């Protein structure tokens, strides 16, 4: 392989790596940041003084899957969800949490676990956006109390090892993705000039 060919191969490899990184950043920002353990999520809500959106589902529930595939991937829903602590748990593993009976079950609470809105039905993106805005209109919330709300769970069970204690909200939506793309363009320009010099 010639020297120019080696440079070309390295150039293509770098481009592919940067493109993959950019796609990962964009995808990560297009998802709701779920907490998969109820006590952990409520502790975060009290600490951050944020309202809570709880999605209680069952794995066999087709309406729950519909919400996962349509409602929760809506860009406006995702953007508004950054103002909440979002908890996603399996109903049968939570006992009678908030008098749960059938899925899908969506509950909005204040940081202390006091119920603001409950819906036992499949919600469209428009439905959920309306509920999110109604809850946010109730802010600011009173300072969180020292009392815990774990008594609401009759049979608590950690559901998923994916802890989101390090949950961070992006202050500028899409900023990281834009930065990654700009970095990619800069590298492409630099490598293009370098390759042309080597060929000459």
N, C-alpha and C positions, 0 to 999 in steps of 0.2 A: 504494500500500500504506500502510495506517495505521501510526502509530507502534507500536501494540500488535502489529500483524502483523509488523513488522520484528523486534521483540523476540522474538516467537514463533519466527520463522525462525532467528534466531541461537541461541536456546535449543535448538532441535532439532538444529542443526548441531553445537553443542558436545557434546550428548549422544551423537550418532553417533560423533564423533571419540574421545571417552573410552571408549565401548563397544568400538570397534575396537582401541584401545590395550590395554584389559584382556584381550581375547581373544588378542592377540598375546603378551602376557606369559604367560598361562596355557598356550598352545600351546608356547611356548619351553621351559617347565619340564616338559612332558610328552614330551620327547624325550631320547634318549641323546646325550650330547655326544661325537660321534665325531671321531677324528683320522684323516685320510685319507692319512697318510704314515708308514710304519713307522719309519724312523730318527727322525723328529720325535717320534713317540709314545714311543719307548723313551727318548729323551733326557728327555722330560717325566717319565717314570716314575722315572728315576734321580734327577732333581732333586727331585721331590716324595715320593720313597720310597713309591710306591704300586704295588700289584700291577697287572697288565695283563690285559685281556680283548681278545683278537684274533679278529675275525670275518673269515675268508677266504672269498670268494664268487666266483661268476661271474655275469655279466649274464644268461646263458641259463638259469641254474639255477632251476627252479620251487620247489625246497625252500628255497633261499636267500630267494626272494621271500616264501614262507610265513613264514619267521622274521622278515623285515622287517615283515610285515603283522600278525603275531600275537604272536610271542615278544617282540620288542624294543619293542613298544608297551605291554606290561604294566606297570602302575604300580609293582609291587614290583620288577620287573627294572630299571626306570628309576631307582628310588630307590637300589637297591644299586649300580647302575653308577656313581653319584657317588663311590663309594669306590675306583674303578678309573680307570686311563687306558684308554680304549676306542679300539681301533684297528680300522679297517675298510678292507680292501684287496682288490683283485682278484687272484685266485690266479695267473693266467697272467702277470701283470706282476711277480711276486715270486720267480720261479725256484723253488727247492726250499726255500723258507722253512719251517722246522720239518718237513721231509719231506712237504710238502703234495703230495697226489695228486688228490683229488676233493673238490668242495664238497658241502654246506657244511662248513667246517672251523673249529672253535672251539678256541682255545688260551688257557690261563691261564698266566701266568708271574709270577715275582717281579720286582722292579724291575730286576734285572740280566739279565733275559731267560731265566733258568733255568725250564724247563718244569715246571709243577705238575700240570696236567691237559690232556689232549687228547681231543677228540671229533670223529670224522668222521661226523656224522649230523645230521639235523634234530632240533633240541631244542625241546621245548615250554617254555612259561614256567616251569612247575613244575620241569622238568629243569634249566633254566639257573639258577633261583633256588637250587636245591640245590647246584650247583657253585660259584656265587658265595659262598654261605655257607661252604662247605668251605674255599675259598681264604682268605676273611677270617679264618677260625678259625686260620689259620697265622700270622697277624700277631702281634706286630710282626716285620717283616723286618729282616735285617741291614742295616747302612748300605750304600748302593750303592757298588760298586767303581768305580775309575777306568777300568777296561777297557770298551771299547765292544763291542757285539754285532752290528755291521754285517756281520761276516764270515758271519753266518747267511744273508745274502741273496746269491744268485749273480748276480742281475740286477736291482738296485734301480731303482725308477722312481717318481717322484712321481706320485700318481694324481689329486689334486684340489687346486686352488689354495686351497680353503677351509682356511686354517691355523687351528688352534685353540690356538696358543701362549698365547693370552690366556685359556685355559680357567679358569673360576672355578666352584667348587661353592657352591651356596646353603647357608648354615649352617642356615637355617630353611626347609624345603621349603614352597613356596606363599606365603611371606611377601610377596613382591612382588605377587603376584596379589591377595592380600587387601588390601594397601595401595592398589592401584589401584582396587579396587571401593569401598573406603571413601572414597577421594578422589572417585570418581564420585558417590556418594550425597551427599557434602557439597556438591559443585557443584550438583547437582540441587536441593537444598534452598535454597541461596542464590539461584539463578536463579529458582526458583519464587516466593520472597518478593519478589524485585525485580520480577518480571513483574506480580504482584498489585498492588504499589504503583503501577506505571505505569498499569495499567488503571483503578485508582481515581482 
